[in-house]
Amino acid sequence: MNWCLTECNWEYFKSLILSRWDLLSNTEFDDIEIKREMLAHKIQQIYGIKNEQLEAEIMYFQAQNKEHVKSLSK
């Protein structure tokens, strides 16, 4: 799934992202400004995980939610 689709449906994905990475506060989430790089940076800061693992987790999240995006774009 392209991150652009996540950006276009940000309000929908906000709850999914906060559910997946539940240590993110709403304030921290709002600071992300829809940018994948900023989300990755915040997750890395809070969870202390390595870049490779983080990228894998974000890609897995995107793949998991691919069907949601398809249904939203219809």
KAPE-V339989 format. One record per pair of residues at least 12 apart in sequence whose ideal C-beta (glycine too) atoms are under 10 Angstrom apart, sorted by the first residue. I is the first residue (numbers start at 1). J is the second residue. D is the distance in Angstrom with one decimal. If there is no record, write none. Layout:
i=I j=J d=D
i=I j=J d=D
//
This chain:
i=1 j=59 d=8.8
i=1 j=61 d=9.0
i=1 j=62 d=4.2
i=1 j=63 d=6.5
i=1 j=64 d=9.0
i=1 j=65 d=6.7
i=1 j=66 d=4.6
i=1 j=67 d=9.5
i=1 j=68 d=9.1
i=1 j=69 d=5.8
i=1 j=70 d=9.1
i=2 j=62 d=8.2
i=2 j=66 d=9.8
i=2 j=69 d=8.7
i=3 j=34 d=9.1
i=3 j=35 d=8.9
i=3 j=36 d=4.7
i=3 j=37 d=9.6
i=3 j=39 d=9.2
i=3 j=58 d=8.7
i=3 j=62 d=7.2
i=4 j=36 d=9.6
i=5 j=62 d=8.6
i=5 j=65 d=9.1
i=5 j=66 d=8.7
i=5 j=68 d=9.5
i=5 j=69 d=4.7
i=5 j=70 d=9.1
i=5 j=72 d=8.2
i=5 j=73 d=7.4
i=6 j=34 d=8.0
i=6 j=36 d=7.6
i=6 j=39 d=9.2
i=6 j=58 d=9.8
i=6 j=61 d=9.0
i=6 j=62 d=6.9
i=6 j=65 d=7.9
i=6 j=68 d=9.9
i=6 j=69 d=7.5
i=7 j=33 d=9.9
i=7 j=34 d=4.9
i=7 j=35 d=8.3
i=7 j=36 d=8.2
i=8 j=34 d=9.3
i=8 j=69 d=8.6
i=8 j=72 d=8.4
i=8 j=73 d=8.4
i=9 j=65 d=9.4
i=9 j=68 d=8.0
i=9 j=69 d=6.6
i=9 j=72 d=5.3
i=9 j=73 d=8.3
i=10 j=32 d=9.4
i=10 j=33 d=9.6
i=10 j=34 d=5.1
i=12 j=65 d=9.2
i=12 j=68 d=7.3
i=12 j=69 d=8.8
i=12 j=72 d=6.5
i=13 j=34 d=9.3
i=13 j=61 d=9.1
i=13 j=62 d=9.6
i=13 j=65 d=7.1
i=13 j=68 d=8.1
i=13 j=69 d=8.7
i=13 j=72 d=9.5
i=14 j=26 d=8.9
i=14 j=29 d=6.7
i=14 j=30 d=9.2
i=14 j=32 d=9.5
i=14 j=34 d=9.5
i=16 j=61 d=7.7
i=16 j=64 d=8.7
i=16 j=65 d=6.2
i=16 j=68 d=7.7
i=17 j=29 d=7.1
i=17 j=32 d=8.6
i=17 j=39 d=7.1
i=17 j=43 d=9.3
i=17 j=58 d=9.6
i=17 j=61 d=7.5
i=17 j=65 d=9.4
i=20 j=43 d=9.4
i=20 j=57 d=8.3
i=20 j=58 d=9.5
i=20 j=60 d=9.4
i=20 j=61 d=5.8
i=20 j=64 d=8.7
i=20 j=65 d=9.4
i=21 j=39 d=8.4
i=21 j=42 d=8.3
i=21 j=43 d=5.5
i=21 j=46 d=7.5
i=21 j=47 d=7.2
i=21 j=57 d=8.5
i=21 j=58 d=9.6
i=21 j=61 d=8.7
i=23 j=42 d=9.6
i=23 j=43 d=8.6
i=23 j=45 d=10.0
i=23 j=46 d=4.9
i=23 j=47 d=6.6
i=24 j=39 d=8.5
i=24 j=42 d=6.3
i=24 j=43 d=7.2
i=24 j=45 d=9.8
i=24 j=46 d=6.4
i=24 j=47 d=9.3
i=25 j=42 d=9.6
i=25 j=46 d=9.1
i=28 j=42 d=5.5
i=28 j=43 d=9.6
i=28 j=45 d=8.7
i=28 j=46 d=7.5
i=29 j=42 d=7.8
i=36 j=58 d=7.2
i=36 j=62 d=9.3
i=39 j=54 d=9.6
i=39 j=58 d=7.4
i=39 j=61 d=9.8
i=40 j=54 d=5.7
i=40 j=55 d=7.5
i=40 j=57 d=9.3
i=40 j=58 d=6.3
i=41 j=54 d=9.3
i=43 j=57 d=7.6
i=43 j=58 d=7.8
//
